[in-house]
Amino acid sequence: MGKKSDLKSKKNKSNDIKVSIENLNLFYGNFWALKNVTLDIPKGKVTAFIGPSGCGKSTCLKTINRMNDLVSSCRIDGKVLIDNEDIYDPKTDVTLLRRRAGMVFQTPNPFPMSVYDNIAYGPRIHGIKNKAKLDEVVERSLKGAAIWDDLKDKLKKSAFGLSGGQQQRLCIARALAVEPDVILMDEPTSALDPISTLKIEDLMAELRKKYTVIIVTHNMQQATRIADKTAFFLLGEVIEYSDTASMFKNPADPRTEQYITGRFG
């Protein structure tokens, strides 16, 4: 599988590890999409998954909140742990898991309702009915997504009336509203203009202070700007995983160097 750096064994898990993926194999029918993936993802950092299209990085991201459960042909071997708890244990409450590990998708997907109701939706599902409490959650979440000032006078307006960049930050605020531990972002800026992209990147730098952020990106410059650690995927395998600066300055595997210098992908 090639040389990998910074991969830890199952033993002696450090308290600074938030998500641990151990010998993960994932199949869609007969297609082997993830091959013996092992990654320890640190708490309170931004970790980027990079690699060419179809290499497994988004598939790996979705295993962290079991989005792949929605694919009937999907079969998984191995372990994914959050805070040392196996999220694929049969006793796992998947609804609560997706509260702990929120997902932000490539294309903004606000619900067909007001800005306020988009943010309040998750807390209501989890039992918060008090209006004053919901008001507090909405304000805190929008501030956390650095968009309160833009939207505080538009809370009753349809979320569909917002710009693409505003919609994406609204979706991030919606994820924050249920107080997750981990924020999963699947190419969250690929549909946005450069100014909106920069705002989302600045936001990620703030989010790492409270959350563990894992992002899939095709943008090499974005990975170098925002990620503390980077994993390079190729054909379902993790080829290399290390500190981002180290990987981009001195990649350990020639395939990593070929990818980040644009010779394939």
Secondary structure, 3 states (H helix, E strand, C coil): CCCCCCCCCCCCCCCCEEEEEEEEEEEECCEEEEEEEEEEEECCCEEEEECCCCCCHHHHHHHCCCHHHHCCCEEEEEEEEECCEECCCCCCCHHHHHHHEEEECCCCCCCCCEHHHHHHHHHHHCCCCCHHHHHHHHHHHHHHCCCHHHHCCCCCCEHHHCCHHHHHHHHHHHHHCCCCCEEEEECCCCCCCHHHHHHHHHHHHHHCCCCEEEEECCCHHHHHHHCCEEEEEECCEEEEEEEHHHHHHCCCCHHHHHHHCCCCC
